[in-house]
Amino acid sequence: MSYSRRVAELLRHAGAEEGDNVKIVMGSIERSGVLMPHHEFSDPDVLVLKQKSGYNIGVRLGEGATLSVTSKGAKKERPSRSPSLAEGKRRVAVLGTGGTIASYVDYRTGAVHPALSAADLVSAVPEMAEVCQVDAKVIFSIFSENMRVEYWQRLAEEVVDRLNAGDEGVIVPHGTDTMGYTSAALSFMLDDIPRPVLLVGAQRSSDRPSSDAYTNLISAARFCVDSDAAEVFVLMHDSMSDTSFAVHRGTRVRKMHTSRRDAFHSMNEGPVARMDLDGKIEMLSPHRRKSGSKVRLSRDMEERVCLMQFYPGMSPSAFDAFLSHHRGAVIAGTGLGHISKELLEVVEKHAKQGMPLVMTSQCLSGRVNLNVYDTGRDLLNAGVIPGEDMLPETALVKLMWVLGKAKGPEEVRALMATNLKGEMSPRREA
């Protein structure tokens, strides 16, 4: 969405551009500030101004409003660096997808912009050239909440091409909010993976002094070159300082805090490895090792799968209606994997129609057990598949992948009950 014709004419007549200091007068009301970019979700009659406090305000320009430029913003060009192809070092691919780690701050306007070129992507970390040859490419540039199956598939195809071309590893800068979904999707789609694929994110953009992007990226490069591991991982800060990093299995990781640097944790198991700022790697758990195999792509996924969180008083009719639009569902139940008695009839109906329904827990830590209470046993009798200790989002992605692969209900059930990519632990009797 762009500005309305009237507002666009006011800006043109005043010669106002993004980054300029402007004054708006509407009768007795005056507003001043730095003119910010107009986003697609902004109202066409609203200008966004950055105040001296650092906060933005929206100003709706009514009839009779006037606008003038009080001072022009100083234009600064961002330095451009070409991706490094250092001779004599192993090649690591960097495949950009967007997110904070691939964004930079325009300090003239205060706006955050996505990196749109490979040079933008790696220019903040030129020291990566001391570790490896950097072969960078922006696959797409989106906020991570806009991820969907077709993007996972496209990214997986690029990863396969790079690994089968002999790259020592692949680094995927990615927005942190849905990074666990993407890491799970890549984990299931990539078979016989010969070298590591690391998703890395940042809680603060690369141009900010407090950014964690620099250390996350260079640590990922070191892990690709120096470790013996060959799986899909997520690498992020392990503490609030820049001294420690954790490498999480792609099917076990979850963002547990909105903004802390150490927001990511491995659930129901520990990290696969830890690193320090100097690149020292400590492997902590069993893992797939590097090999000379060729990675195989299993990309088919069923998109009509949903993830539903049970809550007290959940409407059976709403539950039924939502399930009716899907081919499979993951339910995040309470405790050991429970929903209310009122929903049981709906579950039985859809299970009899052949819909796979997988039960996980909202508790995150621990395992679903449908044998302890009557509610759980009723769910088992209805045909619900226990999700063991899988994260709900991992179970969602796995079910999408399984439905794209399995030939029938029994194979779906068998695959969902099988640990394929480290997503679930063996059942403990104690």
PyMOL commands that set and color helices and strands:
alter all, ss='L'
color gray80, all
select helices_A, chain A and resi 5-14+100-102+118-123+126-130+144-146+149-164+179-189+213-226+316-323+341-352+374-382+392-403+409-416
alter helices_A, ss='H'
color red, helices_A
select strands_A, chain A and resi 21-26+29-35+46-50+56-60+66-71+91-96+103-106+111-114+133-138+169-173+190-191+197-200+232-237+244-249+253-255+264-266+273-276+281-283+296-297+305-309+328-333+357-361+385-386
alter strands_A, ss='S'
color yellow, strands_A
deselect
rebuild
show_as cartoon
